[in-house]
Amino acid sequence: MAKKIRILLAKPGLDGHDRGAKVLARCFRDAGFEVIYTGCHNTPEQIVNAAIQEDVDMVGLSCLSGAHTYLYPEVVQQLRDRGVTDIPVVGGGIIPDRDMQPLYDAGLKAIFTPGATLDSIVDWINNNIAAKE
Amino acid sequence: MEELGKRALTGDIRAVSRLIRNIEDQVPNTHEAIKHIFPFTGRAHVVGITGAPGAGKSTLTDQLICSIRAQNKTVGVMAVDPSSPFTGGALLGDRIRMLRHADDPGVFVRSLATRGAMGGLSKAVGDGIHVLDVMGKDVIIVETVGVGQQEVDIINHAHTVLVVLVPGMGDEVQAIKAGLMEVADIFIINKADREGARKLYKETLSMMDMGKFPSGWRPPIVMVESNLEPHTFAKSVDELYEKINEHYVFLKEHNLLQERAQLKVQTEINDALRSAILEPVLSRLVESGEFDQMVQKLMKKETDPYTLADEVAAKYLIK
């Protein structure tokens, strides 16, 4: 039996700056995770459907356009609406300090901002995300 | 676990995705769910799509989904990408090309990593096809990893195999080599607007002129031009889908569907025997430390692999 942590990595909204997401995808691969990368311009609906079809252990969102206060909570809410409570959502990007608490309040499990090291993100996943039974 | 099988039969998406996940993870008792659904399998048309990395398999699959949906048929996709031989991790990127179907309840897409399998697929593909089949998908597309010349396990699982070729990959000797070029039911020359496409077409054609087709099906060659011209691209892929349907009808009319199904069950019983007989023996050897001892003996050249295997067989097999 070989359980693997599966992660969906997506860029919601109108934002084509995907270098960060690609670096993370590569880093997760090297950490031994299976990463499903869905690219740019995803809608929250597409992300939620993909997360369900892929039965992932975590959704990672990257957005650099400033729309995170709308898009991230929307993904969390739509997962809840679909009855999915076992897929935590994590966000990253240029997130101003004042937006952090509202995002946590909306249900995000972690937020990583510029300066977060790749190792610290992988450590967080290893400590907080378990492959599903 | 049987419960999961029952829910999959009703088309419950969470049950389906969890079941495929359990198959991949080889969770104990997953076989119980497969036992439950197996009698209901064999309804869907399974289409395999294979070819070199970057040949356009995912993009073609994406457009093919449109052609199939236009005829009101539902689609299940399993897209395989490679696992790292070093970390076991994987970057599964086939979904990027299929994003527009994410909201369509008639389409289910699942990405799989090879997890060490060498034939261009994941070990979970065989049972995964069963799951998508019983959830009610009419057509199941299995997209292999980008393959070289002989990762052709897809022929054991698909009714119709599409081989995607692109110009500029080698001379005509490549076209007469064994392996990949032999398994096609339909050839696709993708990116056919590029230089060398006509040459590739002629080479593929003359390769086939030398061939024999005992079943009576001569693989057609479909030219598909750049997807940057959406209308001509869609039209070519519609034509491709017509050929796929023609092939399926041909298999049915000539009682060849059974032959393909037989290949699949042969593979399945092989795998099932392996997991029921070989794997328990192997894990016992590993747990007891005997496996390590055998490795050490071999390193010191005290014995050879065949003698060791005979000893293990004598211990576990009743003759």
Interface residues (C-beta under 8 A of the other chain):
Chain A: M1 A2 K3 K4 R6 A25 R26 F28 R29 D30 A31 G32 F33 E34 V35 I36 Y37 T38 G39 H41 N42 T43 E45 Q46 I47 N49 A50 I52 Q53 E54 D55 V84 A131 K132 E133
Chain B: I13 R14 S17 R18 I20 R21 E24 D25 Q26 V27 P28 S83 S84 T87 G88 G89 A90 L91 L92 G93 R95 I96 L99 A102 D103 F108 V109 R110 S111 A113 R115
